[in-house]
């Protein structure tokens, strides 16, 4: 998943998009319904908006080709998590999703040469 025909991770220029594509597949395979991708407003962008039953899920995706700078999910700082919560509130105010709750998740993708990609899904970041 996410590797090219030769088994190499995607190049940097397409790493983010490949990570989001894999994250969408992961969410769908785990029973979520993806509502929207790359939603933007004046305050920022949400990578993936999904529904997990009656819960609106705002997903931040972080993709890496190595662990040289730590695990991908570690790239979401407290400040970034707070911004994601504000974006989640903005999305919920402007969209009628019927969701009873809102949750912020982070999906970390580690693309590895000649091996399957690793996906780490952290639910309820900064709750």
Buried (B, 14 or more C-beta within 10 A) or exposed (E): EBBEEEEEBBEEEEBBBBBBBBBBBBBEEEEBEBBEBEBEEEEEEBBBBBBBEEBBBBBBBBBBBEEEEEBBBBBBEEEBBEBBBEBBEBBBEEBEBEBEEBBBBBBBBBBBEEEEBBBBBBBEBBE
